[in-house]
Amino acid sequence: MRSSLDKTGGTGFFDSMPEITLDDVRTLLVDNCMLRVQPGEIEPGALLFGPGSLGLDSIDALQLTVGIEKSYGIAIKEPAVAREAFHSVETLREWLNRQPRQNSSSA
């Protein structure tokens, strides 16, 4: 089942892009949000915001958005899209892998 956030039709150039891994997302979080943990310590199901989460705030969301655009060429312009994509580490990974990418520093 496709999410309302899917932007690809499933064919074309972007399908050949390497998959973004959990380790990629963990590193993205640590590097852009200045988390004081090692990337491997972050669980896939870890929430990004709210009680019992990694403790990110609105500044972290902005930094993460900029980091995603720099690393993968994916712009997040809609707050509703950000809320869904930034739910957890795993939902962010899944969302990123569904988006067309123009460049990837992790390739």
N, C-alpha and C positions, 0 to 999 in steps of 0.2 A: 504494500500500500504506500502510495506517495504522499508525502507531507505537503502542506500548502507552501512550504518553504523551498521545495525543489525548483530549480531553475533550468535543469537540463532535460533534454529530450531523450537522452540515452544513446546518442550517436555522435560521431564526429571526433575532432581532434582532442578534446578534453578527456575522453574516455581512456586515452593512453597515458594519462598523468599517473605517477605513482601514488598509491594510497597513503594517506596521512595516518600514521600509527598513533597508538596511545602514547608512546614515548615522545613522538613529535609534539603532541598536545601538551603533555606534562612539561616538556622543556619550554614550550611557548609560554605557558603559565608562569613558570619560575622566572624566566628571563624578563617577561613584560610586566609582571605584577610584583616582582621583588619578594616572592615567597621565600621564607627562611626554612625551606625543606629541600631535600634532594628530589629530583623529578620522580625517581623510582618509588618514593614514599607516598605518592599521591595515588589513591585508589581510583579505578575507573568510574565507580559510582559516586565519587565525592561531589557533593553539591558545590557550586561556585559561590553562591550568595545565600544569605539567611542563616538561621540557627543551625548549628551542627555542620556548617559548611567550611570551605577553605578560608572564609572571612573576607572575600573580596568586597570592595565598595565601588562607588560610582567612578572614582578616579581609575581604579583597576580596570573597570569595564571599558573606559576610554582608551587606556593603554593597550589592553588586549585587542580592541578593535583596530587600532593603528598597527599593532604587531601582526595581526592577521592580514591586513592589507599589504604591508611590506613583505611579509614572508610568502604569501600565496596569491596576491593580486585580487583578493576577494574583499569587496567593500560591503559593510553592513550599515545601511542607512535608515532602516526602519526599526523603531524601538521594539515592536512586536516580534520582529525577526530575531533581534538580539536576545530578548527574554526567552524565546524558545531555544535558540542555539546555545545560550549560556546557562542552561539549567544544570548540567553536570559535565564532568570531563568526557564521559562517553557520548553524551548527546552533542557536545561540541565537535568531537571527532566525526561522528556520523554526519552531522550537518556539513562540516567542511568537505567531506568526501563526496557529497552530492552537488557541490558547487563547481562551476567552471573556473579553472585557474589560468591566469595569464603567465605567471612565473612561479617558481618554487625554489626557495633556497635550500630545501631539504632533499632535493632530487639528486 
